[in-house]
C-alpha cells in the first residue's frame, strides 16, 4: 500500500508536510506505521496549485528519500493546495507513468489501495475510459484507470456521484473477474479549488486516513498517517466516507458505490 498527504489552506512551503515533520511523508516512505507495507520505494510525486488553473507536477521512479531535487523543490515551492504521494506497487511496473499524482486539465488525483485481481481485468477497465480521455492513459495502474473513468462519469459536474459510479464499475469488474478483497482505497483529488478525499472498502479493512486543522498554518492536512507522534488532535475519517475540504470548512458524507455483480 502507498502513503500520501495533502494540504489545503493558507499557502505554506511543501516541506512543511513532505519533509519537516517527525513522521513526514518522506519518513513514511521508509517506515510507514499504519499499513502492511512499511517501505514505499516505487516512486513518488507531487502536484501543486499556484497562479494557474492546471497543477504543477513532479514525479520520479526513485525512492522519495534519495532524490535531492525533491528536497530542494519542497524547500522553495509554496502552495495553498497540494498533494504528495509515495508509492508501493501492487503489481504494475515502477515507471514514471505509474507514479502518482495523475493530472488531466485542472484535475489532479492520487490513490492508495487496490481493486482485487486487477491484472485479470485491466483490459476491461481500459475499455471503460471514454475515447476522448484515453490519450491521457499513460501508465498501467488501476489508480489512473479509476481517475479517467471518474472524469468520464462527470467529475467536473458531480465529484461525489462520478466517483461513486467509477468505483462501482471497477468493483463490479473485481467481483466478476478478480479476487477478494475487491476494493480497499483512499483517494485524494482536486480541481484547484477544493480538496476531496475518499476512504472506502468492500470489507472492514479500509486503508487509514486522517485530517487535522492547524491554526498556526491556517490550513488542513489530510494524510494516510499522522505527521507527528505527539499530536492527539488528528481526526480519523470514518470508513465509507466522501470528504470535501476547503480552507473554511469540512464536509464528510456517506460514500456508497453500488456494485451490481456478485462475487463468485
Buried (B, 14 or more C-beta within 10 A) or exposed (E): BBBBBBBBBEBBBBBBBBBBBEBBBBBBBBEBBBBEBBEBBBBBBBBBBBEEEBBBBBBBBBBBBEBEEBBEBBEEBBBBBBBBBBBBBBEBEEBEBBBBBBBBEBBBBBBBBBBBBBBBBBEBBBEBBEEEBEEBBEBBBBBBBBBBBBBBBBBEEEBBBBBBBBBBBBBBBBBBBBBEBBBBBBBBBBBBEBBBBBBBBBEEEBBBBBBBBBEEBEBBBBBBBBBEEEEEEBEEBEBBBBBBBBBEEBEBEEBEBEBEBEEE
